[in-house]
Amino acid sequence: MSQAIYYHAGCPVCVEAERALLPLLDTGKTRVEVVHLGEQAPRIAEAEKAGVKSVPALVIDGQVLHLNFGAAIADLK
């Protein structure tokens, strides 16, 4: 089973990307986790290690997909 982590900061860009994209993922084949970095600040380091440069971003099986620009990861620190 694939693993997808959607990192976001709760901004309107992030919320819209989540609403548009996540329903397209087949949850029968992909475990999906949503991480709000504004509320889960300790996970910022995890996102950076995965290669996330800005949010919203979707990491699927280690591959980072930067969806749009809501905020730089450095701005969330």
C-alpha positions as CSV (number, residue, x, y, z in Angstrom):
1,M,0.0,0.0,0.0
2,S,1.3,3.5,-0.9
3,Q,1.7,6.2,1.7
4,A,0.6,9.8,1.1
5,I,1.2,12.7,3.4
6,Y,-0.5,16.0,2.7
7,Y,1.4,18.9,4.4
8,H,-0.4,22.2,4.7
9,A,-0.6,25.3,6.9
10,G,-4.4,25.9,6.9
11,C,-4.3,28.9,4.5
12,P,-7.0,29.2,1.8
13,V,-4.6,27.9,-0.9
14,C,-3.9,24.8,1.2
15,V,-7.5,24.2,2.1
16,E,-8.6,24.4,-1.5
17,A,-5.8,22.1,-2.7
18,E,-6.8,19.6,-0.1
19,R,-10.5,19.8,-1.0
20,A,-9.7,19.4,-4.7
21,L,-6.9,16.8,-4.6
22,L,-7.4,14.4,-1.7
23,P,-10.7,12.9,-2.9
24,L,-9.0,11.8,-6.1
25,L,-6.7,9.4,-4.2
26,D,-7.8,5.8,-4.0
27,T,-7.8,5.2,-0.2
28,G,-8.1,1.5,-0.9
29,K,-4.5,1.6,-2.3
30,T,-3.1,4.6,-0.5
31,R,-2.9,5.5,3.2
32,V,-3.5,9.2,3.4
33,E,-2.4,11.4,6.3
34,V,-3.1,15.1,6.6
35,V,-0.6,17.2,8.6
36,H,-1.4,20.8,9.5
37,L,2.1,22.2,10.2
38,G,0.6,25.2,11.9
39,E,-0.8,22.9,14.5
40,Q,1.9,20.2,14.4
41,A,5.0,22.4,14.3
42,P,7.3,19.5,15.5
43,R,6.6,17.8,12.1
44,I,8.1,20.7,10.1
45,A,11.5,18.9,10.4
46,E,9.9,15.8,9.0
47,A,8.5,17.7,6.1
48,E,11.8,19.3,5.3
49,K,13.6,16.0,5.5
50,A,11.1,14.6,2.9
51,G,12.0,17.5,0.6
52,V,9.0,19.8,1.2
53,K,10.0,23.4,0.4
54,S,6.5,25.0,0.5
55,V,3.0,24.1,1.4
56,P,0.7,22.8,0.3
57,A,2.7,19.7,-0.7
58,L,1.8,16.0,-1.1
59,V,4.5,13.4,-0.5
60,I,3.6,10.1,-2.0
61,D,6.0,7.2,-1.4
62,G,8.8,9.7,-0.9
63,Q,8.1,11.8,-4.0
64,V,7.2,15.4,-3.2
65,L,4.6,17.2,-5.2
66,H,4.5,20.9,-4.6
67,L,0.9,21.8,-5.5
68,N,0.8,25.6,-5.3
69,F,2.4,28.3,-3.2
70,G,0.7,29.0,0.1
71,A,3.7,29.5,2.4
72,A,7.4,28.6,2.4
73,I,8.4,26.0,4.9
74,A,10.9,28.4,6.4
75,D,8.0,30.8,7.2
76,L,6.3,28.1,9.3
77,K,9.2,27.8,11.7
